[in-house]
Amino acid sequence: MRSEKYRLSYLPLFYKDLDEKITYIAEKLKNPKAASDLLNKVEAAICSF
């Protein structure tokens, strides 16, 4: 079986949207821990590729 490698890239819009979601959760919903947990999980998922 042959091994294929893929390159994953993210558009700037992804980072903008993520920042908006993190800010909304932390500031509007007043839950900075949930925002931090979400960011950590997204970063872990990105790094797992």
MOPAC internal coordinates of N, CA, C and O (Angstrom, degrees):
PM7 1SCF
backbone

  N    0.0000 0     0.00 0     0.00 0    0    0    0
  C    1.4507 1     0.00 0     0.00 0    1    0    0
  C    1.5248 1   108.97 1     0.00 0    2    1    0
  O    1.2310 1   120.36 1   -46.53 1    3    2    1
  N    1.2815 1   116.92 1   133.47 1    3    2    1
  C    1.4617 1   119.81 1  -176.98 1    5    3    2
  C    1.5279 1   110.37 1   -90.26 1    6    5    3
  O    1.2310 1   121.80 1   -35.78 1    7    6    5
  N    1.3099 1   114.16 1   144.22 1    7    6    5
  C    1.4602 1   121.12 1  -179.47 1    9    7    6
  C    1.5211 1   109.44 1   -96.60 1   10    9    7
  O    1.2310 1   120.97 1   -54.12 1   11   10    9
  N    1.3104 1   115.75 1   125.88 1   11   10    9
  C    1.4576 1   120.56 1   178.57 1   13   11   10
  C    1.5181 1   109.18 1  -108.26 1   14   13   11
  O    1.2310 1   120.86 1   -36.58 1   15   14   13
  N    1.3094 1   115.97 1   143.42 1   15   14   13
  C    1.4570 1   120.97 1   176.61 1   17   15   14
  C    1.5187 1   108.70 1  -110.22 1   18   17   15
  O    1.2310 1   121.98 1   -39.26 1   19   18   17
  N    1.2956 1   113.82 1   140.74 1   19   18   17
  C    1.4496 1   120.50 1   178.62 1   21   19   18
  C    1.5190 1   109.31 1  -120.06 1   22   21   19
  O    1.2310 1   121.40 1   -27.45 1   23   22   21
  N    1.2899 1   114.93 1   152.55 1   23   22   21
  C    1.4669 1   120.70 1   176.62 1   25   23   22
  C    1.5257 1   106.88 1  -114.56 1   26   25   23
  O    1.2310 1   121.29 1   -57.12 1   27   26   25
  N    1.3012 1   115.14 1   122.88 1   27   26   25
  C    1.4521 1   121.13 1  -179.03 1   29   27   26
  C    1.5168 1   108.67 1  -105.11 1   30   29   27
  O    1.2310 1   120.56 1   -50.55 1   31   30   29
  N    1.3173 1   116.53 1   129.45 1   31   30   29
  C    1.4619 1   119.72 1   177.68 1   33   31   30
  C    1.5257 1   108.72 1  -131.27 1   34   33   31
  O    1.2310 1   121.57 1   -26.70 1   35   34   33
  N    1.3149 1   114.60 1   153.30 1   35   34   33
  C    1.4527 1   121.10 1  -177.21 1   37   35   34
  C    1.5233 1   109.47 1  -116.35 1   38   37   35
  O    1.2310 1   121.04 1   -42.07 1   39   38   37
  N    1.3053 1   115.62 1   137.93 1   39   38   37
  C    1.4524 1   120.93 1   178.35 1   41   39   38
  C    1.5252 1   110.15 1   -76.17 1   42   41   39
  O    1.2310 1   120.38 1   -26.72 1   43   42   41
  N    1.3158 1   116.88 1   153.28 1   43   42   41
  C    1.4687 1   119.50 1   176.45 1   45   43   42
  C    1.5318 1   112.30 1   -55.63 1   46   45   43
  O    1.2310 1   120.33 1   149.58 1   47   46   45
  N    1.3183 1   116.97 1   -30.42 1   47   46   45
  C    1.4566 1   120.89 1   178.72 1   49   47   46
  C    1.5354 1   110.83 1   -61.52 1   50   49   47
  O    1.2310 1   120.13 1   144.99 1   51   50   49
  N    1.3144 1   117.35 1   -35.01 1   51   50   49
  C    1.4679 1   120.91 1   177.32 1   53   51   50
  C    1.5192 1   110.30 1   -58.88 1   54   53   51
  O    1.2310 1   120.50 1   131.79 1   55   54   53
  N    1.3267 1   116.65 1   -48.21 1   55   54   53
  C    1.4642 1   120.80 1  -178.11 1   57   55   54
  C    1.5279 1   111.27 1   -66.23 1   58   57   55
  O    1.2310 1   120.51 1   142.55 1   59   58   57
  N    1.3220 1   116.63 1   -37.45 1   59   58   57
  C    1.4656 1   120.80 1   177.92 1   61   59   58
  C    1.5244 1   110.12 1   -64.50 1   62   61   59
  O    1.2310 1   120.47 1   132.99 1   63   62   61
  N    1.3197 1   116.70 1   -47.01 1   63   62   61
  C    1.4615 1   120.96 1   179.30 1   65   63   62
  C    1.5265 1   111.34 1   -63.00 1   66   65   63
  O    1.2310 1   120.75 1   137.34 1   67   66   65
  N    1.3179 1   116.17 1   -42.66 1   67   66   65
  C    1.4623 1   120.10 1   179.35 1   69   67   66
  C    1.5202 1   110.52 1   -61.54 1   70   69   67
  O    1.2310 1   120.54 1   135.90 1   71   70   69
  N    1.3142 1   116.58 1   -44.10 1   71   70   69
  C    1.4638 1   120.76 1   178.62 1   73   71   70
  C    1.5289 1   110.73 1   -60.58 1   74   73   71
  O    1.2310 1   120.41 1   137.56 1   75   74   73
  N    1.3197 1   116.82 1   -42.44 1   75   74   73
  C    1.4632 1   120.42 1   178.73 1   77   75   74
  C    1.5266 1   111.52 1   -62.62 1   78   77   75
  O    1.2310 1   120.48 1   138.93 1   79   78   77
  N    1.3265 1   116.69 1   -41.07 1   79   78   77
  C    1.4708 1   120.51 1  -179.67 1   81   79   78
  C    1.5222 1   110.81 1   -66.91 1   82   81   79
  O    1.2310 1   120.49 1   136.09 1   83   82   81
  N    1.3110 1   116.67 1   -43.91 1   83   82   81
  C    1.4645 1   121.45 1  -179.87 1   85   83   82
  C    1.5304 1   109.91 1   -62.79 1   86   85   83
  O    1.2310 1   120.61 1   135.36 1   87   86   85
  N    1.3260 1   116.43 1   -44.64 1   87   86   85
  C    1.4649 1   120.89 1   179.19 1   89   87   86
  C    1.5237 1   110.97 1   -63.24 1   90   89   87
  O    1.2310 1   120.64 1   137.21 1   91   90   89
  N    1.3199 1   116.37 1   -42.79 1   91   90   89
  C    1.4662 1   120.69 1   179.76 1   93   91   90
  C    1.5287 1   110.97 1   -60.76 1   94   93   91
  O    1.2310 1   120.43 1   132.48 1   95   94   93
  N    1.3131 1   116.78 1   -47.52 1   95   94   93
  C    1.4580 1   120.63 1  -178.97 1   97   95   94
  C    1.5256 1   111.07 1   -64.17 1   98   97   95
  O    1.2310 1   120.76 1   135.36 1   99   98   97
  N    1.3195 1   116.15 1   -44.64 1   99   98   97
  C    1.4643 1   120.44 1  -176.48 1  101   99   98
  C    1.5241 1   112.57 1   -70.21 1  102  101   99
  O    1.2310 1   120.39 1   135.98 1  103  102  101
  N    1.3318 1   116.87 1   -44.02 1  103  102  101
  C    1.4643 1   120.04 1  -171.84 1  105  103  102
  C    1.5285 1   113.69 1   -96.68 1  106  105  103
  O    1.2310 1   120.28 1   130.13 1  107  106  105
  N    1.3127 1   117.06 1   -49.87 1  107  106  105
  C    1.4707 1   120.07 1  -176.37 1  109  107  106
  C    1.5360 1   110.91 1   -73.62 1  110  109  107
  O    1.2310 1   120.86 1   136.41 1  111  110  109
  N    1.3337 1   115.96 1   -43.59 1  111  110  109
  C    1.4669 1   119.24 1   179.77 1  113  111  110
  C    1.5209 1   111.77 1   -87.98 1  114  113  111
  O    1.2310 1   121.09 1   173.03 1  115  114  113
  N    1.3316 1   115.51 1    -6.97 1  115  114  113
  C    1.4716 1   122.46 1   178.69 1  117  115  114
  C    1.5353 1   111.93 1    55.69 1  118  117  115
  O    1.2310 1   121.75 1  -131.07 1  119  118  117
  N    1.3394 1   114.25 1    48.93 1  119  118  117
  C    1.4570 1   119.84 1   179.65 1  121  119  118
  C    1.5341 1   109.11 1  -136.79 1  122  121  119
  O    1.2310 1   120.55 1  -106.66 1  123  122  121
  N    1.3349 1   116.56 1    73.34 1  123  122  121
  C    1.4590 1   119.49 1  -177.67 1  125  123  122
  C    1.5284 1   113.55 1   -63.96 1  126  125  123
  O    1.2310 1   119.92 1   151.02 1  127  126  125
  N    1.3323 1   117.75 1   -28.98 1  127  126  125
  C    1.4684 1   119.50 1   178.83 1  129  127  126
  C    1.5286 1   110.59 1   -65.97 1  130  129  127
  O    1.2310 1   120.49 1   136.87 1  131  130  129
  N    1.3313 1   116.67 1   -43.13 1  131  130  129
  C    1.4671 1   120.00 1   178.22 1  133  131  130
  C    1.5306 1   110.43 1   -63.46 1  134  133  131
  O    1.2310 1   120.36 1   141.18 1  135  134  133
  N    1.3206 1   116.91 1   -38.82 1  135  134  133
  C    1.4675 1   120.59 1   178.42 1  137  135  134
  C    1.5187 1   110.48 1   -64.09 1  138  137  135
  O    1.2310 1   120.82 1   136.47 1  139  138  137
  N    1.3143 1   116.03 1   -43.53 1  139  138  137
  C    1.4651 1   120.61 1   179.06 1  141  139  138
  C    1.5271 1   111.33 1   -65.46 1  142  141  139
  O    1.2310 1   120.69 1   138.22 1  143  142  141
  N    1.3235 1   116.28 1   -41.78 1  143  142  141
  C    1.4750 1   120.34 1   178.53 1  145  143  142
  C    1.5274 1   110.64 1   -62.13 1  146  145  143
  O    1.2310 1   120.55 1   137.55 1  147  146  145
  N    1.3291 1   116.55 1   -42.45 1  147  146  145
  C    1.4664 1   120.40 1   178.42 1  149  147  146
  C    1.5150 1   110.89 1   -61.83 1  150  149  147
  O    1.2310 1   120.74 1   133.34 1  151  150  149
  N    1.3150 1   116.18 1   -46.66 1  151  150  149
  C    1.4636 1   120.03 1   179.74 1  153  151  150
  C    1.5278 1   111.18 1   -61.00 1  154  153  151
  O    1.2310 1   120.25 1   136.94 1  155  154  153
  N    1.3220 1   117.13 1   -43.06 1  155  154  153
  C    1.4612 1   120.73 1   178.76 1  157  155  154
  C    1.5223 1   111.81 1   -61.85 1  158  157  155
  O    1.2310 1   120.40 1   139.71 1  159  158  157
  N    1.3323 1   116.85 1   -40.29 1  159  158  157
  C    1.4663 1   119.82 1   179.92 1  161  159  158
  C    1.5234 1   111.86 1   -69.60 1  162  161  159
  O    1.2310 1   120.37 1   142.01 1  163  162  161
  N    1.3208 1   116.89 1   -37.99 1  163  162  161
  C    1.4642 1   120.23 1   177.46 1  165  163  162
  C    1.5271 1   109.82 1   -65.09 1  166  165  163
  O    1.2310 1   120.52 1   135.63 1  167  166  165
  N    1.3365 1   116.62 1   -44.37 1  167  166  165
  C    1.4724 1   120.36 1   178.65 1  169  167  166
  C    1.5240 1   111.13 1   -62.34 1  170  169  167
  O    1.2310 1   120.35 1   139.20 1  171  170  169
  N    1.3317 1   116.94 1   -40.80 1  171  170  169
  C    1.4714 1   120.64 1   179.35 1  173  171  170
  C    1.5290 1   110.69 1   -64.59 1  174  173  171
  O    1.2310 1   120.68 1   139.93 1  175  174  173
  N    1.3176 1   116.30 1   -40.07 1  175  174  173
  C    1.4677 1   120.04 1   178.87 1  177  175  174
  C    1.5288 1   110.74 1   -65.47 1  178  177  175
  O    1.2310 1   120.34 1   139.68 1  179  178  177
  N    1.3173 1   116.95 1   -40.32 1  179  178  177
  C    1.4617 1   120.82 1   179.37 1  181  179  178
  C    1.5330 1   109.78 1   -65.32 1  182  181  179
  O    1.2310 1   120.57 1   136.39 1  183  182  181
  N    1.3141 1   116.52 1   -43.61 1  183  182  181
  C    1.4639 1   120.61 1  -178.16 1  185  183  182
  C    1.5221 1   113.01 1   -70.25 1  186  185  183
  O    1.2310 1   119.93 1   161.14 1  187  186  185
  N    1.3105 1   117.74 1   -18.86 1  187  186  185
  C    1.4681 1   120.13 1  -178.15 1  189  187  186
  C    1.5260 1   112.29 1   -76.39 1  190  189  187
  O    1.2310 1   119.87 1   170.44 1  191  190  189
  N    1.3321 1   117.86 1    -9.56 1  191  190  189
  C    1.4618 1   120.66 1   179.51 1  193  191  190
  C    1.4665 1   110.42 1   -84.63 1  194  193  191
  O    1.2310 1   120.10 1   180.00 1  195  194  193

